[in-house]
Amino acid sequence: MGGEENLLLTPVTIGGKTVPNRMAVGSMECNDADDEGNPSEATYARYEKYFEGGSGFIALEAITCQRDSVSSLHQLSLLPQNAKPLEKFVSHLKSINKDNVFIFQLTHSGEVGHPGLSAPLRVTKEPLYGFEYARLIEEGEIEAIMDQLVEGAKIAHAAGADGVDIKLCTGYLGSQVLRPFNSDDWKYGGSWEKRRQFGFDLIERIVKEVNDPGFIVGSKVSMYEGFPGGQGCAGPDTALMDLTEPLDLVKGLEERGASYIIQAAGAPRHTEDLCKPDRAKPYIGYLNFFFQKQLRDALKPETKVIGTCYSLYRDGSLKTFPAVKPENNTLKFWGNKNIKDGVVDIVSLGRQSLADPSLPKKMLEGNESDIKWCTGCDNCTIFLISQNGGGCAVYNRELAEKIKTIKLDFGH
């Protein structure tokens, strides 16, 4: 980049809030809440590092608004009994850094809820292959779940969060309702007009009931899930990509008050490499640039696009990328190029934020040689799957020993 300005360090506005730079902490679930779903000492320690590290936009991971269908034993909760602990949590973090934007990601696991911990639910009479154990949801239950999500947004607002992200991605309940595979004819199933109404009704209710123009609302949306009938497919029985529905969805969310969209792709339990590219074939991650550009072109300039899957570009040293010079394949290179070219507004880092939450601060201070780069080992995923908390085992000695034991126990 030579002496050019680093656009990753420039501010951007979302819904009237100034985000001090264009780097975000992605919603990386680490399964470290206490038994009541409140932030534990481990949660505090992790988010303190995020706030100290200087990221402009921070997402509180996959926080559940009920406890009947959860994906993790120690998933963070957004229920009335969690209100005071969350208010204390937000207040403490903002005492560290009051300048960044801190949002809560509202979620319901649906059919991907852990069957040993809760009651997974599905929205289709015919279960998606591999999720036959999930119980068919009744129409009244989906209404109750929506009530819980709206109440969760109100609790987040009262706790001091800057906004919420309605999770409509990566195989969770929102994905299950939106995808073409949801072909049964019911209130939120069958035609696209019915399926998309789930997201529209949710955002309209949240905007109306929170009733605070300063509280930003957005959504993380899967553009293409990569299996027949998934989001971004041309129909319930084809894997042919067709972005007509996801682009129509985000424009409708925008019309109803969304001030940002977080781009997603794939689903961890189905097509993991799309949402979290593997270091053996990281070039799959380039596809996300296409999805980000489609969003950016479809939305108004004031509606910001936050792009994902940037962690493996790091300093250009990953040798499994083909046909590209290392200096033209770094996080800094692609972040700047994609911002300059109108592909994306903010770059979200998931695994890289676990590896080094201080990356933005180090970049700002000119200490890029000190950045601890994500290696793409995916031990952070093993922690989560095994219900053993989370974090980066490469740069944390205690977690490095812990992952050895977990792998022995699980036969890795």
N, C-alpha and C positions, 0 to 999 in steps of 0.2 A: 504493500500500500504506500510505501514511501512516506512522504510527509503529509499525506492527505488526512483530513479529519476522520476520526473513528466514529462513525455514525451510531455504533452501539452505545456510545456514551452520551448521546444527545437526548434531550427530553422529548416527550410526546404527550398529548392530551387524550384522555379517555373520559367521555361524559362530563367534562368540566374539571376533572382531576388531573393534575400534572404528575406524570410518571417521570422520575428524574433521569432514567436511562432506559434503553430498549432491551434489557435483559430481564428475563422472568425466571422464577423458580417454579418448575412444573409441579403438578399435584402428584407427588411420589408418596404413595401410602407406605407407612413403615410399621403399622400394627403395634404402636407403643403407648396407647391410652391406658388409663387405669381400669379397674373392674367396672366402673360406672360410666366409662366412655369419656372421661375428662382428660385433659392434657396431664401427662405424668411428668416426672422429673426428666425422663428421656425425651419427651415431646418438647418440653421447655428448652432443653439443651440444644436440640436440633434446630428449633426455630430461632433461638437466640443467635446461632451462627448464621442463619439466613439473613436476619435483620442486620447483624454486624457486617455481613459480607457485601452489602450495598446493592443487591438486586432491586430494580425499580418496581417490579410487580411480583408479588408472592401469593401463591395459591395454597390455601389450607386444604390438604388432600381429602378427597372422597369421604366427606363427613356424612354419616347416616342420620336420617330424621326419624328412625324407628329402630327397634331391636329384633324384629321378628324374622328379617331376612337380611343377613349381613355376610360379608365376604371374609371377615377376619375376626378373630377372637377379641382382639383389643383395638377394634376400629373406633375412631373418634365419633362421638355422638352429638347431635344437635337437638336435644329434647329440653323441655322446661326445667328439669332438674340439673341440666348442664349449663344453664344460662349464667349463673353467677361465676362458676369456675372459668367459663369462656370469657366473660367480661374482664376478669382478673388477668387472664392470659393475654388478651389483646392489649390491655392497658400496659402490662409489663413490656411487651414487645415494642409498642409504640414509644415507650420511654427510652428505648435503645435507638430507634430510628423512626421518626415521625414523618419522614418525607416519602417513603415508598407507599405503594397501594397494596392493601392486604384484603384479599377476597376469600370467601368460603365456597368450596365446591359441594353443592347439594347432590346427594346420590341415593339411589335405591338399587340394590344388587339384582333383584328379579331372579332369573333362572341361574345366574352365576353365583348366587348366595351359597355359602359353604354348607353342604348337606349335613355335616356333622355338628354344626353350630346353630343352624336356624332352619327355616322352612323356605326353600327356593320356590319361586313362583314363575309361571310362564303365562304368556298372553295368547298363545295359539293352541287350538285343539290338538293339532299334530305337533308333538314336541320337536324342537330342533334336535337333530341327531346328537346323542351324547348327553342330553339333558332330559331324558325320559322320567327321571325321578321328580322333576319340578311339578308342582301342583298347578292346575289351570286356575287362573285368577277369575273371580267374579267381577262383574261390572261395578258393583258397589264398592268392592275393595280398591279398585283403581282410583275411585273418587276419594276414598279415605286416604290413600297414599298421597294423592295430590294435596289434600288438606294438610298432611304432615309436612310436605315439602314447602308449602306456603308458610306454615307456622315456623318452620326452620329458618326461612329467610327473615322473618320478623325477629326471631331470637338473635340471628346473626347481626341484624341491624342494631338491636338493643345492646349487643355485646361490644359494639364499636367497630365492626368490620366495615370496610369501605364499599363492599358489594358482594354479590354472589355469582357463581357460575352454575347454571342449570346443566347437569351432566346428561348429554344426549349422545353418548359415544361409547366406543370400545366394549360393546356387548352387554352393558348394564341395562336396566329396565327401559330407559329412554330409547336406546338403540332397538330393543326388542319391539317396542311399539312402532317405531318409525320405519323399520326395514320392510321391504316388500313381502318377506316371508309371513308377515302378519296379515294374511289374506282373508281371514274369517270376517264376516260382516257383523260388526258391532260398533259401539260408539266411537272407539278409537282404532278400528281395524277395517280392512278391506280396501276401499279406495284411498288414494293419496290424500284427498281432501279430508278424510276422516282421520288418517294416521297423523298428519301434520298438526291437526287440531290439538293433540296432546301437548305439544310444545307451545303452541299459541295460547292455549288456555292457561298454562302454567305461568308464562311470562306476564300475561295480562293481569292475572290475579296477584302476582308478586308485586308488580309495579303499582297496582291500585292499592293493595292492602298495606304495603310498607309506606307508600305515600311520602317519599322523600326524593326529590330530584337529584340530590347529591349522592344518593346510594346507587352505585352503578350495577347494572344487571347485564349479564352476557351468558354465553353458552359454549361449551366444548362439544363440537359436532364431528362425528366420523363422516368423512367424505366418501370413503369406499372401504367396506369391511373385507372384501377379498374372498368371499365364498358365496355360493348360489343363494340368492334371496336376501343377502345382507344389504346394509345401507349402501347406497350408491350403485346398486345393481338395477338392470333394466326390467326385472320382474322377479317373482317368487321362486322361479326354477332355473334361473340363469345367473352366471357370474359375469356376464357382459357388463362392463362399466358404463354407467349412464348417470351423469351428475345433475340431471334435471331436478330430481327431488331434493337433494341436499342444498342446491343453490336456491331453489324456491323456498325452502325452509328458512335459510338464514336471512333472506330478504324479508320474509314474513316476521321473523323475530326482530329484525331491525325496525320494521314499521311499528312494532308493538313496544319498543323501548330498549332493545339491546344496543349497548354502546360498544361492545366488542364481541368477537367470535374467536374462539381458540380452535385451530385446525387440528383434527385427529384423523387417524386412519387405522384400519385393522381392528383386531380385538385380541387381547392377551391370551384368552383361552381357545381361540380359533386360528388366528393368523398373526401370530406374535411378531414376526419379522416386519410386518407393515407398520406396526405402532412402535416397535422398539427394534430397529435394525441390528442384526447380529454382526459381530466384528468379522466373521468369516465371509460375509456377503453384504457389506455395509452400503453398497451402491443402491440397494433397494430404497435407502433413505432419500435419494434424489427425487423419487416420485412425490414426496411431500412438497417439494418446491412447486410442482404443477398444481397440487391442490390449493396451496396458499395463493398462487396467482389467480386461480379461478375464483376464489373468495374475494380477493382484493378487487378484481375487475367487476364483481357482481354487487359489491356494497358501496355505500357512499363514502367519500374520503374521511368523514368524521367518525365512521364506525371502524374501529381498529381491528386488524387481523394479527393474531398471535400464532406464530408457527412453531411446530414441534419437530423433533428428531434431528437436532443439531449436535448432540453430544459427541458423536464419534468423529466429527471433523477435527476436533481439538487443535493440535498444533501441526497437523498435516503429516504426522509420523505413522499413521496406521497404513501398513503396506498392502492391505488387501483391497484398497481402492484401485481400479484399473484406469489406465489411459489419461492420467492427470498428474501434473507436477505437484509435489507436496505443498509448495508455497501458494498454489492456487486452489487448495483444498482444505483450508483451515476454517475453524469456527469464525475467526475474525474476517477472513476473506469472504465467506458466504454470507455472514451476517450483514456486512457492509454492502456487498453487491446486491443482495436481495432487497435491502431497504432502499438503496439508491435506484434500483430498477423497478420499484413499485410492486414487488412480489409480496412483501410482508412488512409489518410495522414494528413488531416486537419478536424477539427470538426467545423461545422457552427452552430451558435446560432441565432435564429430569435427572438422569443418572449423573451427569456432570455436576449438578448442584449437591449431590450426596458426596461426590469425590472431593470437591473443593467449593464450599459455599462462599468463599471469599474471592472467587474469580473476578466479579465486577470491580471490587475494590483494588485488587492487584492490577487489573488492566488500567484503571483510572490513575493509579499511582506510578504506572510505568514499570511494574514488577512482574511482567508476564513470564519471565523465566522461572518464577517461583510457583506458577500455577501447577496444581496437582491434577493431571489430566485423567479423565475416565479411561480405563483400559477396555471397557466393554466385556468384562468378565462375567457380568450378570449374577454375581453372588448376591447382590441386593435383592434380586428376584427370588433366589432360593430362600433367603431369610423370610420373605413374605409368604411364599407357598408353604413353608414348613411351620408357619405360625410362630416364628422366633424373632419378632421385632424387625428391625431393618437398619440400613446404613451401608457404608462402604468398607469392605473388608481389606481393601488394598492399602489404605492409609490409616487404618485404626488397628493397632496391635491386638486389642482385646477382641474385636470382631474377627480378626484374622484367625485367632485360635478358636473362636466360636464356630466359624464356618467349617473348619476342619472336622469338628465333632458332628455337626449337622450332616455333612456329606458322608461320614462313616455310618451314621444312623440310617440314612436314606439310601445307602448303597451307591453313591456317586463316585 
